[in-house]
Amino acid sequence: MTRVVLALLLLVLCTAVTCRSPYTNAITNETIPHAVCYQSPRVHNESAFLSFMNGCHFDPTNSYLLYAVGKFILDWFNVKRICQAIFVFLLTLPFLMSIYDEEVMTTELVSRYAYFLLSGTTLLLRISFGMSQYPWMYAAFRQPSPCWCDVVGADGKNHFTYALGSTWSMPSGESLIAALIGLHLAERFSIAIGVLVMVLVPTSCVFVGISSVGQVITGFAIGFILHWYHTRTPLWVRFLDFIFAVISGFLTLPLVKHFYVAENFSTFSMDYFEALIWQVFTFVILTLLFSFGFLRRILVDRVYRLSPIDIQYMNMRLLPAAKINHGEFEGSGDFSDRSRLVIRNSALDQRHEDLADINGHVFSRVVHYKSVMFFIAMLTFAILAALSIASHFIEEILSFGKDVNDPIPFL
């Protein structure tokens, strides 16, 4: 594991050295437009503490190495790409399971399949809920991004000014998601990788200039609270979380846009609506793939603590009886010992089957129809594509048709 971490760090360093920052041209060639970044005048820096917490800590090196490394990390650690990766994993998992023959299909294998489906959907639900929270918090706190940049032309004049990152950056959305994913990795896979994610992503946000130290700390704290809350509450509470996300966003974003018409809401508003789509997708997956009997049992439980063994011995049928292979007894000893053990195992299997007949199936009938999964994938893709098209009109939609100018909002 240490070698893997060192290899990843080496890859990041090599990419940062070979990649050229857009600000490097400002040093090597004075005849083309370049950017000059500085602290935003909107930042409150009345004291040294406030200046450190709210100020701009853009990469101070002349080579912009920290900026290049941070930009590379943030480009890879993109919450939309992460959601898309989990989306592809959930849709391809049933097709991967179909390569197994019925003769090798065991209860242990199918219970692991159910576990990965359930873990993937709940992880996507947790990430998408966090993704739906920071956009309306941006509008509620309205704390500006710490760094501004002036684009200076070859004539030495300032052409325009823009803010690094979003219009507002409190709390840091990247740090919030990094806390959710980092804590999940630390608890389920490797503490080293989880800590690495929770350190590199917030630090990159500071040196790239899209967030201040205070915004990063706040985002990480909110992410930690959301992770603790989601992993220690029953699954049925996620429906209340979704309702809260819908109400909070639909109230906050249009209301703040009404008073700040010139501000650019398009970036973080689209994150909010896309997060709602991912949450609906997870609810659809849970409802279609798992039976109502299984859902009734896990809705009142903390799914995060559920293991493949718990699913295997839940006394519910994992697959139709004809498709389950319980295995054959192999061992040494005389005939009478083997016979007694076979009879005892057969009795236990029969008792398990009787309980499974009473409690029902883990999966629904839909799980065997790959065309349904394909339809869900195409429908989700179409909705996301329509949302991307609607992003060109999101400013007018949030302002209820008001005339919205499209200049840089800081001029």
PyMOL commands that set and color helices and strands:
alter all, ss='L'
color gray80, all
select helices_A, chain A and resi 2-18+25-28+48-54+65-76+79-97+102-104+107-141+173-188+191-208+213-231+237-259+266-289+292-299+303-305+308-312+321-323+335-359+365-368+370-398
alter helices_A, ss='H'
color red, helices_A
select strands_A, chain A and resi 34-39+147-152+158-163
alter strands_A, ss='S'
color yellow, strands_A
deselect
rebuild
show_as cartoon
